[in-house]
Amino acid sequence: MSDSKKCTKTGLQRIAVGLFLTLFLAACEQEVPLEKEVIRPIRAMKLSDVGQIKARTFPGQAKATKEVELSFRVSGPLITLPINVGDRVSKGDVLAKIDPRDFEVSLNNIRGQLSKSQANVKRAQSEYDRELRILKQDPGATSQVAVDRKQAQRDQARADISSLTASVAAAKDQLSYTVLYAPFDGAIVNTYVDNFESVRAGQQIVRMIDDSKVEMVVNIPEDLISLTPHVEKVYVRFDAFPDHTLEAIVKEISSEASQTTRTYPVTLIMEQPKDVKVLPGMAGKTIGVDMAATADLAKGGLNIPVAALYTIPNSQDSYVWVIDETNSVVVQRLVAVGNLTDHGILIESGLEAGEWIATAGVNYLRQGQQIRILQDDEE
């Protein structure tokens, strides 16, 4: 190849290399876009102290301590219905009665069969004793087969006695079911049938309530439920009687939270006031509480959901994610764990009232991760 051709080829190669380097450097100078960090929505709760439950009000609705729909266990025509809506009744009072004649006839028939069967037992026992005595005195006059037959007849008669005795007891029960009694002192709030009407077993006849005391169910959020057992007294006011304040105590605390609101139903109970009448269904609210000594509460620790705790590999320590409200990030926090409770677990140290912590998905969070607290309507 001539020298001029070699020079031309070399020049082209240099140009190609130069162009490649130019394009490569230009590409390197371009900014590479950074991947935007995803803000993770999480469930969280604010740790509460005694002051928060004292300051909060919780709405509720009055209900009777006992409510019952009464019905007969047998069918038949009514012959007595001596009650009206609004009547006060005492435990054991007759509320309604079914015509008992058919049940009395049935009971008398079974009693007659029982008397006949009792006579048969006596006769069968006598025949068995006679046959057994003959076999012992004169074995040739009878046989063991005949004795066994008499014994079987006696045993069958005895079995009939047991069966009929049970039938008599059942017939007595059926007769007793024709009368409907008040199970407790209370008030009649509804009747569903008229006198002389034929009713079916299980059909609703009357509704009564015990309104001597008043109950009210309020929903307590999960961050306050651990304080509820320490409530000594609750002050309640109903909308219909704004000038009356009633004193209540905690009757029941549910151990299961609502799936939608994450609140726990708590039942309060109070005496019926003397100067006004609180009726079931009336709306009211709590306006304050008396708590146990705050020093005793402080010793117990802060209650958090068990799901808020997590551990790291090769460690026995427990941690929670504390939310930095200023920067909306999660920060790992070592905590000292106490006893389990009905609503979670006690944290003896490491957390303070007023702090926010993550309560779900804690194993998927990382130090300094950006988060957003889910609101109730986003659940």
DOPAPA-16118 format. One line per 4 residues: number of its first residue (from 0); their letters; for each residue x, y, z of C-alpha. Coordinates in nm, 3 decimals, always signed. Layout:
N
NUM = a = X,Y,Z | ...
This chain:
379
0 = msds = +0.000,+0.000,+0.000 | +0.132,+0.346,-0.089 | +0.229,+0.598,+0.179 | -0.054,+0.836,+0.079
4 = kkct = -0.319,+0.570,+0.134 | -0.177,+0.476,+0.475 | -0.186,+0.839,+0.581 | -0.546,+0.874,+0.469
8 = ktgl = -0.653,+0.563,+0.668 | -0.471,+0.675,+0.977 | -0.634,+1.017,+0.957 | -0.981,+0.869,+0.931
12 = qria = -0.917,+0.649,+1.236 | -0.803,+0.951,+1.436 | -1.114,+1.141,+1.337 | -1.340,+0.850,+1.439
16 = vglf = -1.167,+0.816,+1.776 | -1.192,+1.187,+1.835 | -1.563,+1.191,+1.753 | -1.628,+0.898,+1.990
20 = ltlf = -1.440,+1.069,+2.274 | -1.629,+1.390,+2.214 | -1.969,+1.216,+2.232 | -1.866,+1.014,+2.539
24 = laac = -1.749,+1.320,+2.730 | -2.066,+1.508,+2.640 | -2.278,+1.222,+2.771 | -2.082,+1.213,+3.093
28 = eqev = -2.135,+1.584,+3.144 | -2.515,+1.543,+3.130 | -2.682,+1.524,+3.473 | -2.816,+1.181,+3.567
32 = plek = -3.165,+1.230,+3.722 | -3.186,+1.099,+4.083 | -3.466,+0.861,+4.169 | -3.725,+1.041,+4.383
36 = evir = -3.769,+0.881,+4.726 | -4.115,+0.739,+4.785 | -4.288,+0.877,+5.094 | -4.432,+0.575,+5.274
40 = pira = -4.779,+0.608,+5.433 | -4.793,+0.434,+5.772 | -5.029,+0.380,+6.060 | -4.916,+0.561,+6.372
44 = mkls = -5.034,+0.660,+6.718 | -4.954,+0.936,+6.961 | -4.853,+0.824,+7.308 | -5.084,+0.977,+7.564
48 = dvgq = -5.057,+1.075,+7.925 | -5.319,+1.111,+8.197 | -5.384,+1.473,+8.111 | -5.506,+1.386,+7.763
52 = ikar = -5.779,+1.148,+7.877 | -5.892,+1.405,+8.132 | -5.920,+1.675,+7.867 | -6.105,+1.468,+7.606
56 = tfpg = -6.481,+1.422,+7.573 | -6.636,+1.110,+7.425 | -6.992,+1.091,+7.287 | -7.222,+0.800,+7.360
60 = qaka = -7.583,+0.687,+7.379 | -7.787,+0.572,+7.677 | -7.908,+0.214,+7.698 | -8.084,+0.001,+7.957
64 = tkev = -7.879,-0.236,+8.169 | -8.105,-0.525,+8.064 | -8.310,-0.559,+7.747 | -8.507,-0.870,+7.652
68 = elsf = -8.753,-0.985,+7.389 | -8.981,-1.245,+7.549 | -9.156,-1.530,+7.368 | -9.333,-1.857,+7.447
72 = rvsg = -9.165,-2.193,+7.403 | -9.495,-2.351,+7.294 | -9.772,-2.254,+7.052 | -10.138,-2.183,+7.120
76 = plit = -10.407,-1.914,+7.161 | -10.353,-1.634,+7.413 | -10.606,-1.611,+7.692 | -10.432,-1.350,+7.910
80 = lpin = -10.233,-1.038,+7.820 | -10.265,-0.808,+8.125 | -9.990,-0.560,+8.032 | -9.962,-0.238,+7.832
84 = vgdr = -9.669,-0.038,+7.703 | -9.525,+0.172,+7.984 | -9.636,-0.058,+8.266 | -9.388,-0.129,+8.547
88 = vskg = -9.364,-0.497,+8.640 | -9.185,-0.696,+8.906 | -8.990,-1.016,+8.868 | -9.233,-1.311,+8.852
92 = dvla = -9.535,-1.111,+8.735 | -9.751,-1.283,+8.469 | -9.707,-1.104,+8.135 | -9.908,-1.339,+7.912
96 = kidp = -10.072,-1.682,+7.916 | -10.159,-1.942,+7.652 | -10.468,-2.165,+7.684 | -10.327,-2.460,+7.884
100 = rdfe = -10.606,-2.717,+7.826 | -10.437,-2.916,+7.550 | -10.120,-2.939,+7.758 | -10.314,-3.044,+8.069
104 = vsln = -10.485,-3.324,+7.873 | -10.149,-3.442,+7.740 | -10.000,-3.444,+8.090 | -10.297,-3.640,+8.232
108 = nirg = -10.273,-3.898,+7.953 | -9.904,-3.958,+8.020 | -9.968,-3.980,+8.392 | -10.231,-4.246,+8.325
112 = qlsk = -9.984,-4.443,+8.114 | -9.729,-4.412,+8.393 | -9.974,-4.549,+8.652 | -10.054,-4.842,+8.423
116 = sqan = -9.687,-4.908,+8.369 | -9.620,-4.901,+8.742 | -9.887,-5.166,+8.788 | -9.726,-5.374,+8.511
120 = vkra = -9.392,-5.354,+8.689 | -9.543,-5.490,+9.008 | -9.709,-5.774,+8.820 | -9.393,-5.852,+8.618
124 = qsey = -9.186,-5.854,+8.936 | -9.430,-6.089,+9.106 | -9.430,-6.330,+8.809 | -9.052,-6.328,+8.796
128 = drel = -9.022,-6.399,+9.170 | -9.275,-6.685,+9.138 | -9.095,-6.840,+8.839 | -8.758,-6.813,+9.015
132 = rilk = -8.899,-6.974,+9.332 | -9.042,-7.265,+9.135 | -8.707,-7.320,+8.963 | -8.533,-7.340,+9.300
136 = qdpg = -8.795,-7.565,+9.464 | -8.879,-7.791,+9.169 | -8.635,-7.755,+8.878 | -8.841,-7.996,+8.670
140 = atsq = -9.156,-7.778,+8.685 | -9.001,-7.489,+8.490 | -8.675,-7.393,+8.318 | -8.409,-7.129,+8.326
144 = vavd = -8.538,-7.003,+7.990 | -8.877,-6.932,+8.144 | -8.714,-6.750,+8.434 | -8.507,-6.540,+8.193
148 = rkqa = -8.820,-6.456,+7.996 | -8.998,-6.332,+8.309 | -8.692,-6.130,+8.404 | -8.685,-5.966,+8.058
152 = qrdq = -9.053,-5.876,+8.090 | -8.988,-5.719,+8.428 | -8.689,-5.520,+8.296 | -8.893,-5.397,+8.000
156 = arad = -9.170,-5.280,+8.236 | -8.908,-5.095,+8.441 | -8.772,-4.930,+8.125 | -9.124,-4.818,+8.039
160 = issl = -9.145,-4.658,+8.383 | -8.825,-4.457,+8.320 | -8.944,-4.346,+7.978 | -9.287,-4.241,+8.099
164 = tasv = -9.142,-4.064,+8.403 | -8.931,-3.854,+8.166 | -9.239,-3.792,+7.949 | -9.435,-3.670,+8.251
168 = aaak = -9.155,-3.425,+8.337 | -9.150,-3.301,+7.975 | -9.528,-3.259,+7.974 | -9.508,-3.061,+8.297
172 = dqls = -9.249,-2.835,+8.136 | -9.472,-2.786,+7.832 | -9.759,-2.689,+8.061 | -9.539,-2.444,+8.253
176 = ytvl = -9.432,-2.283,+7.923 | -9.790,-2.163,+7.869 | -9.726,-1.879,+8.118 | -9.483,-1.596,+8.044
180 = yapf = -9.328,-1.439,+8.354 | -9.124,-1.120,+8.398 | -8.757,-1.225,+8.439 | -8.665,-0.909,+8.633
184 = dgai = -8.806,-0.580,+8.761 | -8.850,-0.338,+8.472 | -9.074,-0.161,+8.226 | -9.276,-0.284,+7.928
188 = vnty = -9.162,-0.093,+7.620 | -9.343,-0.285,+7.345 | -9.601,-0.557,+7.283 | -9.624,-0.741,+6.953
192 = vdnf = -9.953,-0.936,+6.980 | -10.311,-0.890,+7.095 | -10.502,-1.102,+7.343 | -10.682,-1.413,+7.204
196 = esvr = -10.440,-1.422,+6.913 | -10.283,-1.760,+6.828 | -9.909,-1.738,+6.871 | -9.621,-1.961,+6.766
200 = agqq = -9.334,-2.090,+6.974 | -9.051,-1.836,+6.953 | -9.274,-1.554,+6.831 | -9.195,-1.221,+7.000
204 = ivrm = -9.465,-1.132,+7.252 | -9.331,-0.846,+7.462 | -9.017,-0.638,+7.505 | -8.910,-0.518,+7.848
208 = idds = -8.608,-0.337,+7.989 | -8.448,-0.276,+8.325 | -8.392,+0.099,+8.340 | -8.310,+0.122,+8.708
212 = kvem = -7.955,+0.196,+8.595 | -7.824,+0.362,+8.281 | -7.543,+0.240,+8.060 | -7.356,+0.431,+7.794
216 = vvni = -7.101,+0.297,+7.544 | -6.818,+0.529,+7.439 | -6.536,+0.456,+7.196 | -6.185,+0.515,+7.330
220 = pedl = -5.889,+0.545,+7.087 | -5.604,+0.297,+7.111 | -5.359,+0.554,+7.247 | -5.583,+0.611,+7.554
224 = islt = -5.730,+0.267,+7.617 | -5.444,+0.161,+7.848 | -5.542,+0.445,+8.085 | -5.907,+0.339,+8.107
228 = phve = -5.859,+0.072,+8.380 | -5.722,+0.350,+8.603 | -6.036,+0.562,+8.571 | -6.212,+0.582,+8.907
232 = kvyv = -6.509,+0.797,+8.811 | -6.656,+0.940,+8.489 | -6.879,+1.246,+8.467 | -7.155,+1.225,+8.206
236 = rfda = -7.401,+1.480,+8.073 | -7.696,+1.404,+7.844 | -7.813,+1.650,+7.580 | -8.172,+1.636,+7.708
240 = fpdh = -8.062,+1.742,+8.058 | -7.771,+1.986,+8.015 | -7.796,+2.099,+8.379 | -7.755,+1.750,+8.523
244 = tlea = -7.416,+1.582,+8.564 | -7.422,+1.210,+8.640 | -7.144,+1.009,+8.800 | -7.058,+0.682,+8.625
248 = ivke = -6.802,+0.407,+8.660 | -6.641,+0.183,+8.400 | -6.834,-0.144,+8.372 | -6.666,-0.318,+8.077
252 = isse = -6.363,-0.258,+7.856 | -6.354,-0.440,+7.525 | -6.026,-0.610,+7.430 | -6.096,-0.587,+7.056
256 = asqt = -6.065,-0.267,+6.856 | -6.289,-0.166,+6.567 | -6.129,-0.252,+6.234 | -6.235,+0.082,+6.085
260 = trty = -6.189,+0.335,+6.365 | -5.928,+0.154,+6.579 | -6.123,+0.246,+6.892 | -6.228,+0.026,+7.183
264 = pvtl = -6.589,+0.018,+7.312 | -6.604,+0.100,+7.683 | -6.930,+0.057,+7.875 | -7.012,+0.304,+8.154
268 = imeq = -7.285,+0.246,+8.411 | -7.459,+0.499,+8.635 | -7.758,+0.523,+8.866 | -8.083,+0.657,+8.725
272 = pkdv = -8.120,+1.015,+8.858 | -8.417,+1.084,+9.084 | -8.533,+1.416,+8.939 | -8.513,+1.328,+8.569
276 = kvlp = -8.555,+1.010,+8.363 | -8.277,+0.910,+8.125 | -8.435,+0.697,+7.853 | -8.259,+0.447,+7.627
280 = gmag = -8.133,+0.613,+7.310 | -8.066,+0.956,+7.461 | -7.740,+1.111,+7.340 | -7.477,+1.223,+7.586
284 = ktig = -7.105,+1.264,+7.638 | -6.837,+1.237,+7.900 | -6.720,+1.571,+8.037 | -6.440,+1.460,+8.270
288 = vdma = -6.284,+1.177,+8.468 | -6.123,+1.116,+8.803 | -5.805,+0.912,+8.771 | -5.591,+0.711,+9.008
292 = atad = -5.274,+0.877,+9.137 | -5.055,+0.978,+8.845 | -4.748,+0.851,+9.029 | -4.889,+0.500,+9.028
296 = lakg = -4.967,+0.529,+8.656 | -4.617,+0.645,+8.576 | -4.474,+0.329,+8.730 | -4.675,+0.115,+8.492
300 = glni = -4.524,+0.254,+8.173 | -4.675,+0.350,+7.840 | -4.898,+0.099,+7.663 | -4.836,+0.043,+7.290
304 = pvaa = -4.959,-0.218,+7.039 | -4.744,-0.530,+7.019 | -4.720,-0.476,+6.642 | -4.522,-0.156,+6.704
308 = lyti = -4.227,-0.357,+6.844 | -3.956,-0.519,+6.634 | -3.613,-0.674,+6.681 | -3.301,-0.681,+6.467
312 = pnsq = -3.107,-0.998,+6.371 | -2.874,-1.143,+6.635 | -3.014,-0.916,+6.907 | -3.251,-0.962,+7.198
316 = dsyv = -3.329,-0.590,+7.222 | -3.664,-0.440,+7.127 | -3.710,-0.129,+6.918 | -3.983,+0.103,+6.794
320 = wvid = -3.988,+0.360,+6.517 | -4.035,+0.709,+6.661 | -4.162,+0.969,+6.416 | -3.971,+1.296,+6.392
324 = etns = -4.263,+1.532,+6.333 | -4.037,+1.815,+6.214 | -3.882,+1.622,+5.926 | -4.150,+1.348,+5.884
328 = vvvq = -3.895,+1.069,+5.914 | -3.872,+0.761,+6.134 | -3.597,+0.715,+6.391 | -3.505,+0.386,+6.555
332 = rlva = -3.547,+0.385,+6.934 | -3.435,+0.120,+7.184 | -3.702,+0.051,+7.449 | -3.734,-0.152,+7.768
336 = vgnl = -4.034,-0.385,+7.747 | -4.265,-0.463,+8.040 | -4.568,-0.689,+8.081 | -4.835,-0.771,+7.827
340 = tdhg = -5.177,-0.610,+7.879 | -5.523,-0.671,+7.736 | -5.456,-0.401,+7.477 | -5.085,-0.432,+7.400
344 = ilie = -4.758,-0.422,+7.592 | -4.609,-0.183,+7.846 | -4.292,+0.013,+7.766 | -4.105,+0.086,+8.088
348 = sgle = -3.850,+0.325,+7.938 | -3.740,+0.468,+7.605 | -4.061,+0.651,+7.512 | -4.235,+0.960,+7.638
352 = agew = -4.597,+1.073,+7.629 | -4.668,+1.296,+7.331 | -4.436,+1.114,+7.090 | -4.564,+0.951,+6.772
356 = iata = -4.468,+0.592,+6.690 | -4.533,+0.364,+6.392 | -4.779,+0.084,+6.474 | -4.781,-0.131,+6.159
360 = gvny = -4.536,-0.245,+5.893 | -4.242,-0.172,+6.123 | -4.023,-0.442,+5.968 | -4.032,-0.261,+5.632
364 = lrqg = -3.913,+0.078,+5.755 | -3.555,+0.203,+5.760 | -3.367,+0.467,+5.954 | -3.446,+0.819,+5.834
368 = qqir = -3.716,+0.707,+5.589 | -3.966,+0.971,+5.482 | -4.319,+0.881,+5.596 | -4.672,+1.016,+5.602
372 = ilqd = -4.917,+0.931,+5.879 | -5.236,+0.772,+5.749 | -5.558,+0.945,+5.843 | -5.865,+0.749,+5.952
376 = dee = -6.049,+0.811,+5.625 | -5.757,+0.665,+5.428 | -5.774,+0.324,+5.597
